[in-house]
Amino acid sequence: MSEHDRYGDLGAPPPLVAEFVSLSEKLLDAPTVQDVLDRIAQAAVRVVNGADIVSVSLRSQDGTIDTPATTDPVGVRLDELQNEFDEGPCLDASRIPGIGIAFSEDLAAGKEFPKWGPAAAELGVGSALAVGLFPAQDPPRIGSLNLYSRRPGGLEQADRDAALVLAAHASTAIAGSLASTRAELQVTQLTEAVRSRDVIGQAKGILMERRGVDAEEAFRILRSASQSLNVKLARIAETLTQRRGEL
């Protein structure tokens, strides 16, 4: 779709608006959560002035952070150091209440992250800005969008608005992808449950016919065989239906 098709006679949109429109379309087409995270990180480098490195961190159940998406391998190491020191912008952005923003304009000399900051500076990073994902949710959040500049003061105050919008995009897209994944899993589980019920019903019918027992006794026989052989009831029923001619 061309910019004229999108905006009619209003003319081309501002570059930032065009970038977000394009990003929204790309996120809708993203087939997996990983694709969503990769596209968010790549868009952030283009949109946020001063951002040389961008990563997306996700919080694990044990409270540590992983880095599934980054535009530079240094992004992974920066997260590893935060886990090591239990300190850093990604951790703060996922922990603190409110909007969830953590910032340091000078990592080498700043007091925000006394351990992690100098270690990050040794990796060539001068300033950092992290925005928590799902900003409206009480902490701990599921992760953060992380922006790094190679120079102190490289991330200006104006960059925060763009970072917040990107984090909102990421939160919505991740939520949609996870919901889709959960829905697909539920459909798969439901389909399997229906299939298992049908197979068990067929097996009960065979036993009722061949053994001359009622439905309750037929199910008891299947369950007893399942427990004795340590094989799932549905698998026992499936084997019985497939070999009914041998009974």
C-alpha positions in Angstrom: 0.0 0.0 0.0 1.4 3.4 -1.0 1.6 6.4 1.4 -0.9 8.2 -0.9 -3.4 5.2 -0.6 -3.1 5.4 3.2 -3.5 9.1 3.6 -5.4 10.2 0.4 -4.9 13.9 -0.3 -3.4 14.6 3.1 0.1 14.0 1.7 2.8 11.8 3.0 2.9 11.3 6.8 5.8 12.5 8.9 8.7 10.0 8.9 8.0 8.9 12.5 4.3 8.3 11.9 5.1 6.4 8.7 7.5 4.2 10.6 4.9 3.3 13.2 2.3 2.6 10.6 4.7 0.3 8.8 5.7 -1.4 12.0 2.1 -2.1 12.9 1.6 -3.8 9.5 4.7 -5.8 10.0 3.7 -6.9 13.4 0.3 -8.1 12.2 2.1 -10.3 9.6 4.7 -11.6 12.1 4.2 -15.4 12.3 5.9 -16.0 15.7 6.7 -14.1 19.0 10.4 -14.2 18.0 9.5 -12.4 14.7 7.6 -9.8 16.7 10.6 -9.1 19.0 13.1 -8.9 16.1 10.9 -6.4 14.3 10.4 -4.2 17.4 14.2 -4.1 18.0 15.0 -3.3 14.4 12.3 -0.5 14.3 13.7 1.0 17.5 17.1 1.6 16.0 15.5 3.4 13.1 13.0 5.4 15.2 14.9 6.4 18.3 17.7 9.0 17.7 20.9 8.0 19.4 20.0 4.3 19.9 23.0 2.3 18.6 22.0 -1.0 20.2 18.5 -2.2 21.0 17.4 -5.3 22.7 14.2 -6.8 24.1 14.5 -8.6 27.5 12.0 -11.0 28.9 11.8 -11.8 32.6 12.1 -15.5 33.6 10.2 -17.1 36.4 13.3 -16.9 38.6 13.5 -13.1 38.1 16.5 -13.2 35.8 16.3 -11.8 32.3 16.9 -13.3 28.9 17.5 -11.5 25.6 15.6 -13.2 22.8 16.1 -10.2 20.4 18.9 -7.8 19.9 20.4 -5.8 17.1 24.0 -6.4 18.4 25.5 -9.3 20.3 26.6 -6.8 23.0 23.0 -6.5 24.0 23.1 -10.1 25.2 26.2 -9.5 27.3 24.7 -6.4 28.8 21.7 -8.5 30.1 24.1 -11.2 31.4 25.9 -8.6 33.4 22.6 -7.3 34.9 21.8 -10.9 36.0 25.3 -11.2 37.5 25.1 -7.9 39.4 21.3 -8.0 40.0 21.3 -4.4 38.8 20.6 -2.5 35.7 18.0 -0.7 33.6 16.3 -3.8 32.2 15.7 -5.1 35.8 14.6 -1.8 37.1 12.2 -1.2 34.2 10.5 -4.5 34.9 10.4 -4.0 38.6 9.6 -0.4 39.4 5.9 0.8 39.6 4.4 3.4 37.3 5.3 3.7 33.7 8.5 1.7 34.2 11.4 3.8 32.8 15.0 3.4 33.9 17.7 5.8 32.5 21.3 6.7 32.9 22.9 9.4 30.7 26.5 8.4 31.8 27.0 4.8 32.7 30.7 5.2 33.5 30.2 8.0 36.0 26.5 7.9 36.9 25.3 6.7 40.3 22.2 4.9 38.9 24.0 1.6 38.4 27.2 1.6 40.4 28.3 -2.0 39.4 26.6 -2.6 36.1 27.2 0.9 34.7 31.0 0.8 34.6 30.9 -2.7 33.3 28.6 -1.6 30.5 30.9 1.3 29.7 33.8 -1.1 29.3 31.8 -2.7 26.5 31.5 0.6 24.8 28.1 1.7 26.0 27.8 5.3 27.2 24.1 5.7 28.1 21.0 3.5 28.5 17.2 3.8 28.5 14.9 0.9 29.3 11.1 0.9 29.2 9.0 -1.8 30.8 6.7 -3.9 28.7 3.0 -3.8 29.6 3.5 -0.3 31.2 0.0 -0.3 32.8 0.6 -3.6 34.6 1.9 -3.7 38.2 5.4 -5.1 38.4 7.0 -7.4 37.9 6.5 -6.9 34.2 7.3 -9.5 31.6 10.3 -7.6 30.4 11.6 -4.4 28.8 12.6 -2.6 25.6 16.3 -1.5 26.0 18.0 1.3 24.1 21.8 1.9 24.4 23.9 4.7 23.0 27.7 4.3 22.5 28.2 7.8 24.0 27.2 9.5 27.2 24.2 11.7 26.8 23.4 9.9 23.5 19.7 9.3 24.5 17.9 12.6 24.8 14.7 13.2 26.7 12.7 13.4 23.5 13.6 9.8 22.7 11.5 8.6 25.6 8.2 9.3 23.8 9.2 7.1 20.9 10.5 4.4 23.2 7.2 4.4 25.1 5.2 4.0 21.9 7.5 1.2 20.7 7.1 -0.5 24.1 3.3 -0.3 23.8 3.5 -1.8 20.3 5.7 -4.6 21.6 3.4 -5.2 24.6 0.3 -5.4 22.4 2.0 -7.6 19.8 3.5 -10.0 22.3 0.2 -10.3 24.1 -1.5 -11.0 20.8 1.1 -13.6 19.8 1.0 -15.3 23.2 -2.8 -15.3 23.2 -2.8 -16.8 19.7 -0.3 -19.5 20.9 -2.4 -20.3 23.9 -5.5 -20.5 21.7 -3.8 -22.8 19.3 -2.7 -24.9 22.2 -6.2 -25.1 23.6 -7.6 -26.1 20.3 -5.0 -28.8 20.0 -5.7 -30.0 23.5 -9.5 -29.9 22.9 -9.1 -31.9 19.6 -7.0 -34.5 21.4 -9.4 -34.7 24.2 -12.3 -35.3 21.9 -10.3 -37.9 19.9 -9.3 -39.7 23.1 -12.9 -39.7 24.3 -14.1 -41.2 21.0 -11.4 -43.9 21.0 -12.1 -44.8 24.7 -15.8 -45.0 23.8 -15.1 -47.4 20.9 -12.9 -49.6 23.1 -15.6 -49.8 25.8 -18.0 -50.8 23.1 -15.7 -53.6 22.0 -15.2 -54.9 25.5 -19.0 -54.7 26.2 -19.6 -56.8 23.1 -16.8 -59.4 23.5 -16.9 -59.7 27.3 -20.6 -59.2 27.9 -20.0 -56.5 30.5 -21.6 -53.1 31.1 -20.0 -49.7 30.3 -18.8 -49.2 33.9 -17.0 -52.6 34.0 -15.6 -52.0 30.5 -14.0 -48.7 31.6 -12.7 -50.4 34.8 -10.9 -53.0 32.6 -9.3 -50.3 30.5 -8.2 -48.3 33.5 -6.8 -51.4 35.2 -4.8 -52.2 32.1 -3.6 -48.6 31.9 -2.3 -48.7 35.5 -0.7 -52.1 35.2 1.2 -51.3 32.0 1.8 -47.7 32.9 0.4 -46.6 29.6 -2.1 -43.8 29.0 -5.7 -44.9 29.0 -6.2 -43.4 25.5 -3.3 -45.4 24.1 -4.6 -48.6 25.6 -8.0 -47.9 24.0 -6.4 -47.1 20.6 -4.5 -50.3 20.6 -7.6 -52.3 21.5 -9.6 -50.7 18.6 -6.8 -51.4 16.1 -6.5 -55.1 17.1 -10.2 -55.8 17.7 -10.0 -58.6 15.2 -7.6 -60.5 17.3 -9.8 -60.6 20.3 
